[in-house]
Amino acid sequence: MDDVLIYEQFVRATEEFVTQIKEAALSTGLMTIGRKNKIHNIKKNTTNTEQGLIIDGQAFKEVAEF
């Protein structure tokens, strides 16, 4: 699997899921590539990503479409 699309309503759920993916990848000798992380914020009135989404020190770049 090359790319993963995560659809979550809450930042905390996204953080937990990304952490699980990273741990599973590491246990099999794979790794995630931080520079490829992206977030598409559907609700523009939310304040969840005003500072950007950073999980485990890796920033997610906000994009207009995925």
C-alpha positions as CSV (number, residue, x, y, z in Angstrom):
1,M,0.0,0.0,0.0
2,D,1.4,3.3,-1.0
3,D,-1.0,6.0,0.1
4,V,-3.6,6.1,2.9
5,L,-6.6,8.4,3.1
6,I,-7.8,8.9,6.7
7,Y,-11.3,10.4,7.1
8,E,-11.8,11.6,10.7
9,Q,-14.1,14.2,12.2
10,F,-11.8,15.0,15.2
11,V,-8.1,15.9,15.4
12,R,-7.7,13.6,18.4
13,A,-9.0,10.6,16.5
14,T,-6.7,11.4,13.6
15,E,-3.7,11.6,16.0
16,E,-4.6,8.2,17.5
17,F,-5.1,6.5,14.1
18,V,-1.8,7.9,12.6
19,T,0.1,6.7,15.7
20,Q,-1.4,3.2,15.3
21,I,-0.4,3.2,11.6
22,K,3.1,4.4,12.4
23,E,3.6,1.7,15.1
24,A,2.2,-1.0,12.8
25,A,4.5,0.1,10.0
26,L,7.6,0.2,12.2
27,S,6.8,-3.3,13.5
28,T,7.0,-4.6,10.0
29,G,10.1,-2.6,9.0
30,L,8.2,0.1,7.1
31,M,8.2,3.8,7.8
32,T,5.9,6.8,7.2
33,I,7.3,9.7,5.2
34,G,6.5,13.0,7.0
35,R,6.9,15.2,4.0
36,K,4.1,13.4,2.2
37,N,1.5,14.0,5.0
38,K,-1.4,16.2,3.9
39,I,-4.7,17.3,5.4
40,H,-7.8,18.5,3.6
41,N,-10.0,20.5,6.0
42,I,-13.6,20.1,4.9
43,K,-15.1,22.4,7.6
44,K,-13.5,25.7,7.0
45,N,-15.1,27.2,10.1
46,T,-13.2,24.9,12.4
47,T,-10.3,26.0,14.6
48,N,-8.8,22.5,14.9
49,T,-6.1,23.2,12.3
50,E,-5.4,26.9,12.8
51,Q,-1.9,26.0,14.1
52,G,-1.6,23.2,11.6
53,L,-1.9,19.5,12.3
54,I,1.3,18.1,13.8
55,I,1.4,14.5,14.9
56,D,4.5,13.0,16.5
57,G,6.6,15.9,15.3
58,Q,5.5,15.6,11.7
59,A,3.5,18.5,10.2
60,F,0.6,17.8,7.8
61,K,0.4,20.3,4.9
62,E,-3.1,21.6,4.3
63,V,-4.2,21.2,0.7
64,A,-7.4,22.3,-1.2
65,E,-8.0,18.8,-2.7
66,F,-6.7,15.3,-2.3
